[in-house]
Each structure stands twice: as C-alpha cells, then as structure tokens.
Amino acid sequence: MSKQDLTGDEGYQRFEEFLDEWSRRDFLRGMGAATAFTLFAAGGMELLAACGGGGGGGQQPSQAKKGGHVVEATIADLQYLNPVLYGDTASSTATSMIYDSLYMSDDKGNPAALLAKDLPKISSDQLTYTISLRDAKWTDGKPVIADDVKFTYELMFDPKYDKVNSPRRGDLVDYIQSVSVKDATTVVFQLKKAYSPFTTVHLQYGILPMHVWGSLSAEQINTTDLNGRPTVTNGPFQNAVWQKDQQVTFDKNPNYYRGAPNVDRYVIKVIKSSTDILNQLKTGETDVGPVDPAQGDAARTVDLITLHRFPGLLFLFYLYNLDPAKTPLFQQKEVRQALLYALDRQSMAKAIYFGFATVANTSMPPKSWAYNPDNKPVFNFDRKKAESMLDAAGWKKGPDGIRANGAGLKLKFEMITNAGNKVRENSLVNMQQQWRDIGVDATPKFVDFNKVLVPALRNTRDFQVLMVGFQWSTDPDQSQVWASRNSRAGGYNGMSYKNTQLDTIMDQATTTSDQKKRKDLYFKMQQILAEDQPAPILFFPDNLYGVNKRVVGFNAGPFANQYDGRRIWIKDLSVSDGK
C-alpha cells in the first residue's frame, strides 16, 4: 500500500480507525497527526527473517491427539522448495517440512542428529568429519544413502555445478575439499581448513534424492519443476502442492523414519497484509502467524490465540551498494557513518516496533555469547555530528538544500524494500524524513519481494540502498554476509563489501574451538564493522507469533528451532480438537 493510496478521505478514515484501535499507544499520539499518518500510510510487515513463535501447550507427544490440520500464515510467498537454492525464510520453512538434514540445532542452539545417527566423528586436526546415517527412507521407499548426501553438497561446492545458484557456494567452496562415500551409510567430509562451527552452520541443509535429481545439469537444477513440485522427499511431510501467491499444502508422511506426524495436513498460507493475518487469527481461519509489532497489544486481547514473544537472532538492516560501477555515493565510510548518526533509532523503535525491538550497537545479536555490549564506536542519534561529517567529507548543501560534492554529484538515491512489509516500509519513510533534515534526498520504493528484492540482493545487485531482514545462525560466524567471497552472484554479501583484514579475522575465528579466542576475534570483527558500516544493522526485533490455543507444541524459539529448525519438533505438533 503506498502513501498515495491513502491521501483521500478514505485513507484518513482508515487512519482514524487505526488510531482508535491503538489509542493506548500514548507515544503515537505524541508524534503528531502528519508524522503518524505518514508512518501509517506506508503499509507492510516483516520477512526475510520473519517473526517466530514460542512453545505452545504442555501436552506430551504420547498424549497428543492424532489427525486434523494446521494453517500457518506467511507474509511473503516462497521462492523454492529446494534446500540447495533457497535464501529466504518462507522457502526455508516450507522446505524443512519435506527435506530433512543431517543435523539441526535444538532449542538451546546445540546440534542434534536427524538423518545422522549421532554427532560426527571429527579428526584431531578438525579436517575430517565422518558421519553415519540412520535407517531413513525416501517417500518412494528407497533408502536415504551416503550418495544422496554427497550429491546434495556437490551441488553447492563442486566446480561442475558452479552454475547452480546456491547462496551457500561462497562458503562451501572455501571450506570443503571433498565429500566421499565410505559405504552406503557412511559419508566423509574432508575440509580444506578447520572450521569449528561446521556441524552447526553447514551440516544442516536438507538432503535431495540423487536418484531423482542426479540426471539434471547445473542449469536445469535452477529451473526444474521439481523446485516447485517435488516428487520424492524424506521429511515429516510429503506431497507438497504449491499454489503460487496462495498457499503450499503438505500431507503427513506416514512412513517418516522418526515417527509419523500427529497432524494429517499442514498448510502454509500466503497472507500479504499483517492486518489480514491478525483478522484470520481472530476468526480461526489461520492457526499460526507472525504478529506485526503495532498489533501486539490487540493480539493479546484475542481469546482464541496466545501471543508468544521472545528475543532471537533476527535483525533489520539496510545495505549500501559499495560497487562504484553501480553507484559512487557510498565509497566514503564517513558518509555511511554520518547517515547512521542522523537516525533517531530509539524513537524509530518506539514508533515502528512499538517497543518490541532493541537498537543495535553491533552486528552481533545480544543473545550470542560473542556479543560485545561495549562495542565502539556507538552511533547514537546526533544530527549536528552527521552534518559536520558530511561537510568535512566534501558534501555541501546546495541552493535546493540537497548536498552535493565538488563534482556536482548530489547525495540523492533510491531505497528499496519489499512492498507490503509495514515495518520496513515505515522504516524507510521515517529515514527519508530524517535524512532530508540533513540535506540528503532518499526516496523509498516498495518492490515485489521475490521478483525484485531478493534478486537485487543476491544476483543483479541492482540497487543503491536496500532494506531487508536476516537471521544469524546460533554460531557467531557471520561470514555468509560480510566475507568478500560471498559477494559473488548468489551470495548474501549484496553490498559487494570487501575487507581483507576482516576476512582474515573471521577465518581465524572459525579455525579454533577455543571460545575465548573466538570471542576476542569476534570483538575485533564487531569493531571493524562498526567503523566501516557497509550495511548498518538498525534493530534486533523481538519475535511475535500468534498461535491458536488448539495448537499444541508449536515450539519455535529464540535459537535455530524456527523456520528450517522446526524439523526438530514439527512431527510432534498436534491440535487438541483433532480437526
């Protein structure tokens, strides 16, 4: 929904209804009508890393009722039903329902075995991981074997599959020397260098059946219909039917090797409005869904649902495009720093997140053992400092009030985020005004998530500033975003940020299992990123999820047991009414 859509009488009438609904929010009233309306008019909600839910109910799996269905809402449609290709949480969530991984992190962030029998046997030099597989079967009755594991990982690191558009290629090419088959139930990973969080970070991707996918070329892997309608899977659910922009439906896998799920059917439904999600939670049309922070208080009053709130590893950030061929505006770190100083993020957290967020002072989430609470520099709101920094960097205000450098290049750019995401749209509208106050002309543009935003981030890099949300792993390694190697097409380093000193520090931090040494190195990483600000992290939001009280065991939590992490608990989910 754009601002222009709400400029007439109908828009103001809807805005007045909004104020009535949220009249308890005293600070919103204090914002002033014009500012509040501007924020309201932007529309939208959260994703690439969306909100998660807390544990649901105390019923034990042995007592759980069998049968029934669950409908879960997502704010954006998925991109792939393929664990090798996806790079968004909607796809991650859906794919985890049908493809199991070797391991998954539990609710404390520790690795737990799924397709593997137990934790890997690791050689003394930390270069060889030997993994034994459980007796698991594909839905066509064939056994899951070591060749399947080898094939899946080769899609993500082997040169012969270089054209497979996997966001994990940059890291896996750097770490994996080979994957070999010792026998049908034993697979061996040989690393090029020690990487201490390998089990937590890279042994948790869903496994594909080689006997189905093995005949496809690299190009065909990217485009095959199997990415949307998989025929053979190994997870707790099967028979995925994906109706684009509507829903994806799964039936339980009665032969699942860990025991058949309790519910007969699971539906992930695309509902692109946060208001509609809450309305459907109220009516019971939807059982589970992310709750917009602006609607948190309203959700608490709904008798039908329980509101789960918990801190997590999710963050909201905006990326500067640092490729001078794309835009020359952000080459000076002083400019990047000044723009961050100009943002009153405490007020933004109140006005946009309704207090359900913490202002970030580092790239590391506060839940992490590697978080540095005293990281420097700290970018507290300081408009005068922002203006003086831009002046010193050669960006002076012109007659029109917009800053330009000595070559006449104006500090004028476009900011993109996904349309329909209220938090992100509101954030960009707010940033537009705050940057206008220091002579910067930044224009928000709201685009399609799957068709424009994700391709711009991962492949085309066709943006000047891009806002999105991510979620870190339970391990503090952040190289998937900051490492130079991940600036290649398909990677998450959409900024094209390259810092060799930082690369070295991040690599050193993963070659030791000594947590104190790792922590010291991650403190250095956080300081470098604070200085460089290639992609400022604005907030670490709380996760908010509405869960219908009939749903028992929806156990998403603060670590990696959300999204693809639901593999740990999804089979034990049940509905108390059996419907």
Secondary structure, 3 states (H helix, E strand, C coil): CCHHHHCCHHHHHHHHHHHHHCCCCHHHHCCCHHHHHHHHHCCCCCCCCCCCCCCCCCCCHHHCCCCCEEEEEECCCCCCCCCCCCCCHHHHHHHHCCCCCCEEECCCCCEEECCECCCCEECCCCCEEEEEECCCECCCCCECCHHHHHHHHHHHHCHHHCCCCCCCHHHHHHHEEEEEEEECCEEEEEECCCCCCHHHHHCCCCCCCHHHHCCCCHHHHHHCHHHCCCCCCCCCEEEEEEECCCEEEEEECCCCCCCCCCCCEEEEEECCCHHHHHHHHHHCCCCEEECCHHHHHHHHCCCCEEEEEECCCEEEEEEECCCCCCCCCCCCHHHHHHHHHCCCHHHHHHHHHCCCEEECCCCCCCCCCCCCCCCCCCCCCCHHHHHHHHHHCCCEECCCCCEECCCCCECEEEEEEECCCHHHHHHHHHHHHHHHCCCCEEEEEEECHHHHHHHHHHHHCCCCEEEEEEECCCCCCCHHHHCHHHHCCCCCCCCCCCCHHHHHHHHHHCCCCCHHHHHHHHHHHHHHHHHHCCCCEEEEECEEEEEECCEECCCCCCCCCCHHHHHHCHHHCEECCCC
